[in-house]
């Protein structure tokens, strides 16, 4: 059975207001959101992901814990906030753009495609 709406699990390593903001943006875009709150370490995050069966998992408040990516299988992992990139030339993606991408919206076009502009 294929899901109609993407399912995203959000976890926080430390409390951060961006998690609630992204939750609302995703919900408003039609995404099913599970906001698990603060979870410390890879093991509780992996157990929660196993129970919730998400399509993507977002980590807030720091770099993803060691071993998390390996234990997720096909679940898309993304990190929001500090620790989201090791490359200072590649700044963090704005929450609005991240929500649009996760919801299945445009991911590579800056403007409305010509076939949709009327």
C-alpha positions, 0 to 999 in steps of 0.5 A: 500500500502506498501512502497518499501523504508523506510521513515525517518524524521530527526529533529534537536533541535539545529543545528548539522552537524551529521544530514546532515551526517546521511541524506547522509548515509541514502540516499546512502543506499536507504532510503527516507529522509526528513531533516526538520532542526531545530524544537523547541519542541514536537508540531512542530515535531509532526505536521511535522511527521503527514504531512510527514508520516515517518516510523522513526523519528530521533532527534538530539541535545538533548533528545527527547522533553516531549510528543513526543514519546506518540504522534508518534503512530507507528513511531519509535523514535531514538535520535542521539547525546547527550541525546541518552541514560541514560546509560553510559555503552551503548555508542551511535550507530555510524552513519554508523551502524544506517544508515544500521539498518534503511535501513533494513541491518544487525542489529545483525550480526558482519560479513557477514552471511555464506550463503552470503560469496562466 
